[in-house]
Amino acid sequence: MKKKLIKLFITVGLVLELGSCTDVTDTPEYYGVYKEADIENIQPSSWLREILQRQRDGLGLNRKESGYPYNTCLWNGIIPKEEI
């Protein structure tokens, strides 16, 4: 009698467990702000466009012509100490 009762509880437990499974292929709803985009769809403007054009036209060839921050001593990693 005990074995039948144990088998019955196990069977009921398995049926309830299998019945409560959800589809694992469902993707959760996305609540974020950012979304993936193709690189062809990105059109930079303003200061970002200017920086990218500088890089395209030879950034690093002449730091003085590249402008801030590339023509400062901070670009070399040496931070001057401020004297009081």
DRENLOFI-535237 format. One record per residue (C-alpha): residue in one letter; x, y, z. Coordinates in Angstrom, 1 decimal, always signed. Example, Ala and Ser with C-alpha at 12.3 -4.5 7.8 and 13.67 -1.06 7.14 Angstrom:
2
+----+--------+--------+--------+
: aa :      X :      Y :      Z :
+----+--------+--------+--------+
:  a :  +12.3 :   -4.5 :   +7.8 :
:  s :  +13.7 :   -1.1 :   +7.1 :
+----+--------+--------+--------+
//
This chain:
84
+----+--------+--------+--------+
: aa :      X :      Y :      Z :
+----+--------+--------+--------+
:  m :   +0.0 :   +0.0 :   +0.0 :
:  k :   +2.8 :   +2.4 :   +0.8 :
:  k :   +4.5 :   +1.8 :   -2.5 :
:  k :   +1.3 :   +2.5 :   -4.4 :
:  l :   +0.8 :   +5.7 :   -2.4 :
:  i :   +4.4 :   +6.9 :   -3.1 :
:  k :   +4.0 :   +6.1 :   -6.8 :
:  l :   +0.7 :   +8.0 :   -6.9 :
:  f :   +2.4 :  +11.1 :   -5.3 :
:  i :   +5.3 :  +10.9 :   -7.7 :
:  t :   +3.0 :  +10.6 :  -10.7 :
:  v :   +0.8 :  +13.5 :   -9.6 :
:  g :   +3.9 :  +15.6 :   -8.9 :
:  l :   +5.4 :  +14.9 :  -12.4 :
:  v :   +2.1 :  +15.7 :  -14.1 :
:  l :   +1.8 :  +19.0 :  -12.2 :
:  e :   +5.4 :  +19.8 :  -13.0 :
:  l :   +5.1 :  +19.1 :  -16.7 :
:  g :   +1.8 :  +21.0 :  -16.9 :
:  s :   +3.3 :  +24.1 :  -15.4 :
:  c :   +6.3 :  +24.3 :  -17.9 :
:  t :   +6.2 :  +27.4 :  -20.1 :
:  d :   +7.6 :  +27.6 :  -23.6 :
:  v :  +11.3 :  +28.4 :  -23.3 :
:  t :  +11.5 :  +29.8 :  -26.9 :
:  d :   +9.6 :  +32.9 :  -25.9 :
:  t :  +11.9 :  +35.9 :  -25.5 :
:  p :  +11.1 :  +38.4 :  -22.7 :
:  e :   +9.7 :  +41.8 :  -23.6 :
:  y :  +12.5 :  +44.4 :  -24.0 :
:  y :  +12.0 :  +47.6 :  -22.0 :
:  g :  +15.3 :  +49.2 :  -22.6 :
:  v :  +16.0 :  +52.4 :  -24.5 :
:  y :  +18.7 :  +51.1 :  -26.9 :
:  k :  +18.2 :  +48.8 :  -29.8 :
:  e :  +20.5 :  +47.2 :  -32.3 :
:  a :  +21.0 :  +49.0 :  -35.6 :
:  d :  +22.7 :  +48.2 :  -38.9 :
:  i :  +26.0 :  +50.1 :  -39.4 :
:  e :  +24.6 :  +51.5 :  -42.7 :
:  n :  +21.7 :  +53.2 :  -40.9 :
:  i :  +23.9 :  +55.2 :  -38.5 :
:  q :  +24.5 :  +58.8 :  -39.6 :
:  p :  +26.7 :  +60.8 :  -37.1 :
:  s :  +26.2 :  +64.5 :  -36.9 :
:  s :  +27.5 :  +67.5 :  -35.0 :
:  w :  +30.7 :  +67.1 :  -33.0 :
:  l :  +30.8 :  +63.3 :  -33.5 :
:  r :  +30.8 :  +63.7 :  -37.2 :
:  e :  +33.7 :  +66.2 :  -37.0 :
:  i :  +35.8 :  +63.8 :  -34.8 :
:  l :  +35.2 :  +60.9 :  -37.1 :
:  q :  +36.2 :  +63.0 :  -40.1 :
:  r :  +39.4 :  +64.0 :  -38.4 :
:  q :  +40.2 :  +60.4 :  -37.7 :
:  r :  +39.4 :  +59.5 :  -41.3 :
:  d :  +41.6 :  +62.3 :  -42.7 :
:  g :  +44.7 :  +61.3 :  -40.8 :
:  l :  +44.3 :  +61.9 :  -37.0 :
:  g :  +47.6 :  +61.3 :  -35.3 :
:  l :  +49.8 :  +62.3 :  -38.2 :
:  n :  +50.2 :  +65.8 :  -36.8 :
:  r :  +48.9 :  +66.4 :  -33.3 :
:  k :  +49.1 :  +70.2 :  -33.5 :
:  e :  +46.7 :  +70.2 :  -36.5 :
:  s :  +44.4 :  +67.6 :  -35.0 :
:  g :  +43.3 :  +70.1 :  -32.2 :
:  y :  +42.2 :  +69.5 :  -28.7 :
:  p :  +42.7 :  +67.2 :  -26.8 :
:  y :  +45.4 :  +65.7 :  -29.1 :
:  n :  +47.6 :  +68.7 :  -29.0 :
:  t :  +47.8 :  +68.9 :  -25.2 :
:  c :  +50.3 :  +67.4 :  -22.8 :
:  l :  +47.5 :  +65.3 :  -21.3 :
:  w :  +47.5 :  +63.2 :  -24.5 :
:  n :  +51.0 :  +62.0 :  -23.7 :
:  g :  +49.9 :  +60.9 :  -20.2 :
:  i :  +51.9 :  +63.5 :  -18.3 :
:  i :  +49.7 :  +65.6 :  -16.0 :
:  p :  +51.5 :  +68.7 :  -14.8 :
:  k :  +51.5 :  +69.4 :  -11.0 :
:  e :  +49.7 :  +72.5 :  -10.0 :
:  e :  +51.9 :  +74.8 :   -7.9 :
:  i :  +50.2 :  +76.7 :   -5.1 :
+----+--------+--------+--------+
//
